[in-house]
Structure formats: C-alpha cells, structure tokens
Amino acid sequence: MADYPDEFLKEILQRTKVVAVVGVSMNPVRPSYYVARYLSLKGYKVIPVNPGHAGKELFGQVVRGSLNEIDEPVDMVDIFRRSEAVPPIVDEALAAFSKLRTIWMQIGVEHTTAAAKAQAHGVDVVMNHCPKIEYQRLFGELRMGGFATGVISSKL
C-alpha cells in the first residue's frame, strides 16, 4: 500500500465537494454503499455510478450508468471496481470532467499506468485507500480499539 502524506490526503478531502462513486452498490451491507453514504452524510455531494442500477435513486441522487451521464463538475472520482477496470474509467473521467482534481482508488484497487496518465493531466491520485477511513482518521473520528476501527476498517 502506498504511503501518502496526511496533509496531501487532508487537502483532497477538504477541497472536494462533489464525488462520483463508480461501482456503488444499492446493497447497504456492501462497502461501496456505506462509504458513499458516509461521504454524503459528511456533506459531500455523492453521485452514484453503476450501469446495473441506472435511473434508480440513491442518497438523493439518480444513479448514472456512466461518468459521461453526469452533466455537472466533479471534483473526485472514487473507484470501487477491480484494478483491471480502472484504465477506461480514468479515460472516461479525464474526458468528462475538465476540472477533475482527484482519482481515488479504493482499498485493493491499484493501476500505476492509469494513475500516471491521470497525474500527467494534473489530477491527484490515491490508490489502495478508502476516503471514509482517511476522513475518520484525519479528522479525529476513529476511536482506538473496538468496533470503530477493527470491524469496519477491516471490511473496507
């Protein structure tokens, strides 16, 4: 797992307002669901993206079938897909959002070539991390020991 400076991660989380979550599930026990829900509860506008659920509503937003269906600026694309699915998502994000600031790949998701391409376009990249866990850690919401850090974190 890459080590990112806390200030880098904190700056991303503070400047981000709109997050497109690619691969979000409608199932509340899936990590993609509860991470997206958590972000929405923290004040981020979360735009769910999943072609299998396009047109449904989640967190007060219509689920989009692809990033191309989003007609507003997005600050961060959070990817809940396997690593091999990342390159076309990054390509689509770079084409769809001229002011995209961050590509965030969830825990277990890494693609160095796609990351380098995004970085070459001036986009910050975080791989193999969870914005929910980082938010909790950096903004003092994680309690030491017990359920807050053990069970939840290990499932993300």
C-alpha positions in Angstrom: 0.0 0.0 0.0 1.4 3.4 -1.0 2.1 5.8 1.8 0.6 9.3 1.2 1.4 12.2 3.4 -1.5 13.1 5.8 -1.5 16.7 4.5 -2.0 15.5 0.9 -5.0 13.3 1.9 -6.5 16.0 4.1 -6.2 18.7 1.4 -8.0 16.4 -1.0 -10.8 15.7 1.4 -11.2 19.4 2.3 -11.2 20.7 -1.2 -13.6 18.0 -2.6 -17.3 18.9 -2.8 -18.6 16.5 -5.5 -17.7 12.8 -5.6 -18.7 10.4 -8.4 -18.6 6.9 -6.9 -18.1 4.3 -9.7 -19.3 0.8 -8.8 -21.6 1.9 -6.0 -23.9 -0.9 -4.8 -27.6 -0.5 -3.8 -27.0 -3.1 -1.1 -26.4 -1.4 2.3 -24.0 -4.0 3.6 -21.6 -3.5 0.7 -18.6 -1.3 1.3 -19.3 0.9 -1.7 -22.7 1.7 -0.3 -21.7 2.6 3.2 -18.6 4.6 2.1 -20.8 6.6 -0.4 -23.5 7.0 2.3 -20.8 8.2 4.8 -19.4 10.7 2.4 -22.9 12.0 1.7 -23.6 12.4 5.4 -20.4 14.4 5.7 -21.6 17.0 3.3 -20.2 15.7 0.0 -22.5 15.6 -3.0 -22.2 11.9 -4.0 -23.2 11.0 -7.5 -23.6 7.2 -7.7 -22.4 5.5 -10.9 -23.4 1.9 -11.7 -24.9 0.8 -15.1 -26.8 -2.0 -13.4 -28.8 0.4 -11.3 -29.0 3.4 -13.7 -32.1 5.5 -13.2 -32.7 4.4 -9.6 -32.2 6.8 -6.7 -29.5 6.6 -4.0 -28.6 9.3 -1.4 -31.0 11.7 -3.1 -29.2 11.4 -6.5 -30.1 9.5 -9.6 -27.7 6.6 -10.3 -25.9 7.2 -13.5 -24.9 4.5 -15.9 -21.6 6.1 -16.7 -19.5 9.1 -15.9 -20.5 10.6 -19.2 -24.1 10.9 -18.0 -23.0 13.4 -15.3 -23.7 16.9 -16.5 -22.0 18.9 -13.7 -18.4 19.4 -12.5 -17.0 16.5 -10.4 -14.0 17.0 -8.1 -13.2 13.4 -7.3 -13.9 10.0 -8.9 -13.9 7.2 -6.3 -13.4 3.8 -7.9 -15.0 0.7 -6.5 -14.0 -1.7 -9.3 -11.3 -4.2 -9.9 -7.9 -2.9 -10.8 -8.1 -4.1 -14.4 -11.3 -2.0 -14.9 -9.5 1.2 -13.9 -7.9 2.4 -17.2 -11.2 3.0 -19.1 -12.7 4.7 -16.0 -9.8 7.1 -15.8 -10.0 7.8 -19.5 -13.7 8.5 -19.2 -13.2 10.7 -16.2 -10.5 12.7 -17.8 -12.7 13.2 -20.9 -15.9 14.0 -19.0 -14.6 16.4 -16.3 -12.2 19.2 -17.3 -11.8 20.4 -13.7 -11.3 16.9 -12.1 -8.9 17.1 -9.2 -8.7 13.6 -7.9 -8.9 9.9 -8.9 -9.3 7.8 -5.8 -9.0 4.0 -6.0 -10.4 2.0 -3.1 -8.6 -0.5 -0.9 -7.3 -3.3 -3.1 -7.6 -1.2 -6.3 -4.3 0.0 -8.0 -3.3 0.7 -11.5 0.0 2.6 -11.9 -0.3 3.2 -15.7 -3.8 4.7 -15.3 -2.5 6.7 -12.3 0.4 8.1 -14.3 -2.0 9.1 -17.1 -4.2 11.0 -14.6 -1.2 12.6 -13.0 0.1 13.7 -16.4 -3.3 15.6 -16.7 -2.7 17.3 -13.4 -5.0 15.1 -11.4 -4.0 13.9 -8.0 -4.3 10.1 -7.5 -4.7 8.0 -4.4 -4.6 4.2 -4.7 -5.4 1.4 -2.3 -7.0 3.7 0.3 -10.6 4.5 1.5 -11.7 8.1 1.8 -14.1 7.1 4.6 -11.3 5.6 6.7 -8.9 8.5 5.9 -11.6 11.1 6.7 -12.2 9.4 10.1 -8.5 9.1 10.8 -7.5 12.6 9.8 -10.5 14.4 11.3 -10.4 12.6 14.6 -13.5 10.4 14.2 -11.8 7.0 14.7 -11.8 5.6 18.3 -8.9 3.4 19.3 -9.8 -0.3 19.5 -13.2 -1.9 19.4 -15.8 -1.8 16.6 -15.0 1.7 15.2 -11.5 0.7 14.0 -11.5 -3.1 14.0 -14.5 -4.5 12.3 -15.4 -1.6 9.9 -11.9 -0.9 8.7 -11.1 -4.5 8.0 -14.1 -4.8 5.7 -13.2 -1.8 3.6 
